Amino acid sequence: MSSWIDKDNTIHLTRGDTMNLEIKVNHKDGSPYVPQEGDKCWFSVKKTYNKDEEYLIHKEFDLATMSLFLESIDTSSMEYGSYKYDIQMNLANGVVDTIIPRSVFILLEEVT
């Protein structure tokens, strides 16, 4: 299986492929964050960082497993190239935390 994300949080994904990316979230003291009922986590992709631009991908993902799953359909109609993404948690207690700040999402050409 491929590794989709590198140390600078850049995601490399071949267009039309599926991706199941486990997200690890820790408190400042290093202890793992345990999701609470009512917490939500969002993965958002845009062409640029512009707040007025529409989302190309905007998915809530499974906090029970802390896994982001992209289906083939999520990227199959997108153009190859570089996009921007972030991952934001909206906690049930009202705290909003961008756990992966603005980073690069590269959609690669498929060969087969």
N, C-alpha and C positions, 0 to 999 in steps of 0.2 A: 504494500500500500504506500502511497506517496505521502509526503509531509507537505501540507498546504501552506503553512505559515512559518516564516523565518524569524530570526531573533529581533528584527526591527518591526515586527508585526505585519510585514508585507505578505499578502495572500497571493499565491500563484495557483490558478485553476484553469484547466482546459475547458473551453466553452462546451456546454452540454454535459459535462461530467457531474456526478454527484459528489458531495463533500459532507463528511460527518466530522466536525471539528469540536473536540472537547475543550471547553473554556475553564481554566482554573482561576478562581478568585480567592484572594487571601486578604485578611485584615492587615492593618499596618504592622501588627506584631508577628505576622507570618502564619498565623493560624488560619485554617481554611474557612471560608465563608460557607455557612449552611443556609440555603435558600429557605425563606419563610413563606407561608401561605399569603398570597396576594402580591408577592414580588413578580415583576415582569422584566424581561430582558429582550432588547431589540438589536438586530443587526440591520444596518442601513447602508445602502450603496447609492452614490450619485456620481454623475460624470465629473463634477467639480465640487468644491466645498460650499458653493453658493447656497445659502439657506432657502432661497426662493425656487431653486430647481427641484423638479419632481424626483421622487425616489425611483430608482431602477429596480432595486430590491429593498423591501422593508418587511422583515420577518421577525415575529416573536419566536423565541425558541425555548426549548424544554429546560426549565430550571431544575426539575427533579434529577436530570442526568447532566445538566450543564453542557448540553451538546447542541451545536448549531448544525442543522441538516439542510443542505441545499439540494434540491432535486434538479434533474436535468432541465426541466422546463424553466427553472429560475434564470438560467443564463443562455438558453439555446437561441434566443432571438436578439441577444445583445451583440454589438460589434466587438471585434477583438480590440484590445488596447488596455489602457490604464484608467482606473477609476479611483474614487475615494470612498472609504468606509469608516464607520466607527461602531462600537458596541456600547450600549447604554443600559444600565440597570435602573429601573424605577421601583424602589422598595415600598412595601406596604406602609411603612411608617412615614412616607413622604420624601425620603432622601432620594435624590437623583444623582447617579454616579456614572460617568463615562469611563468604563473599565478598560477599554482600548480606545485611545484618542484617535483623531483623524490619521488614517494610515492608507497605504496604497493597496488596491485590489487589482491584480493583473489578470486579464482574461486572455488566455493563450489560444492559438489556433490549434484545431484538431487535425490529425493526419488521417485517421481512419474514420 
